Amino acid sequence: MTSLLAFLLVFLVSHKARNVTIGRHFFLLGFHASKYIRVLQFSLFLSVFCGTICGNLLIIILVFTSKNLQTPMYIFISQLSIGDILLTTNIVPKLLQILLYNGGTITFTNCITQLYIFCVLEAFECLLLTVMSYDRYVAICNPLRYATIMTKTCCVRLVIISWAFGFSITLVASIRTAMLTFCGPNIIDHYFCDMNALLDIACSDTSIVHLEITLLGTPSVIIPIIIIIVSYAKIIAAIFRIPSNTGRQKAFSTCSSHLTVVSIFYWTLFSIYVFPTQEQTMNINKLQSLLFTVFTPFINPIIYSLRNNNIREAVKKILKLS
């Protein structure tokens, strides 16, 4: 997948991009720390990486093998796990290399590819979390019509739309970034090819890229978050109308995990890309990005498994069979 995307991006920009840029390398600085600290970071991130892969793979396997989990909510959770695996494998291996060698080089092609895959997965998760909020809205506010609204066909269509949205909405900005001129020394003060970090070192005019990001990115973030807020406002109103405390607790438990994931996702997104503070240094930006790219994919399966009885029961059945 990575090589295919790299070929596509380079093919699309090769007739306009300058030869001085294509084939060049970028140097990723990573974190400014002593060797001892970098060894500790390497051990931590390697453990988190392994836990992320195992945890998300477990959820995917459980959803596709357990009959009790063949429902829209768990299908969406499995798609979120797929996105988390792709995100962490896109970022963390290079991060580990950077920590080992106190920095690392990356080719222009691989850098743009990494940027594109990162943007695709963030846009996909943004829409998927919106779809999941709509699913919880239908389940709680229209329970009698849930089976007829959230059919298997509807779920498949929503998943396809989410992936298509991610691949399409970020392609224009990625191509435009690849067409910029980078005169050198091409040193990126980050641990991956982030959009802001690349625009900072470009020596050609980046105003068009910033305009495209604003025109495409703003509605792509604002509209989903408005839908999520409206959905949860109606969900909370419906929960308060439930007469029994047990019923209210049960209804809230079905969406509390999703609400936690949404809060973490959008808090990090807004703090880094939408409303960064003037005092925010590059080190703070990199630490916040770690939450976005390394720890959130690790936390997501923990949140859904620890707070979900059906997933815990599915795990117990697998352990008994083994």
C-alpha positions, 0 to 999 in steps of 0.5 A: 500500500505504501509503495503504491501511494508513493508511486501515485503521488510522485507520478502526479507531481513529477511533471511539475516538481523540480528535479532538485527536490525529487530524490532528495532526502530530509533529515528528521531531528526527532527529540533533543535528548541524551542517549540514556533518555532516548534508550528509555523512549525507545523501550517505551515506544517499542512496548506501546507499538507492540501493545497497539498492534496486539490490542487492535488485532485482537479487537479485529479478530473478535469482531469478525469471529464472534457472532455477538459482535456482528453489530454496527457498533462493533463493525465500526470499532473494528474499522477504527482498529484497522485505522489505528494499526495503519497509523502506528505502523506508518509513524512508529517504525521510523520514530524508533529508528530516529531514537536509535541513531539520534535522527534519521533520513527519509527520502522525498518520496517516503516523506510525502507518502508518510504525510499522505497516509497520516492525513488520510487516517486522521480524516478517516477517523474524524468521519468514522467517529461521526458515523459512530456517534450517529449509530449511538444516536439511533440506538438510544433515541430510535431503538425500535427503528435501529435494525431497519436504519443501521442495516449491514448494507448501511454500515458497509456504505458508511465505512466505504464513504469514510475511507473514500473521504479520507483518501480524497480530501487529503490528496489535493493538499498532499500533491500541492505540498509535494510540488513545493521547492525545498532548497535545503538544508531540509532538516525537519524538527520533528519525528515524522513528516508533518504538514506544518513541519514541511511547510516551515522548511519550504523555500517556495510560496506556501500560501496556496497550500495554507489556503487549500488546507483551510478551505478543505480542512475547516469544514472537514473538522467543523461539520463532523464535530457539530454532528457529534455535538448535536447527536450527543445533545439528543442522546443526553436528553433521551437518557434523562427521559429514561425513568429508571437509574439502571436504564440510564446507566445502561444507555450511557455506558453504550456511548461513554467509551466512544465519547472518551475516544472522541474527546481525546481525538479532538482535544489533540487535533485542536491543540496542535492544528486548529488553535495552537497557542503562541507559547507552544514550542516545537517540543510541546508540539512533538509531545502532543503529536505523540499522543495523537500518533503513538498513544491514542492508537494504544489507548483506543482498544483498552477503552473499548475492551475494559468498558465493554462486557461483550468484548470481555466475554468474547475474550473469555470464550477465546481463552477457554477454547485455547 
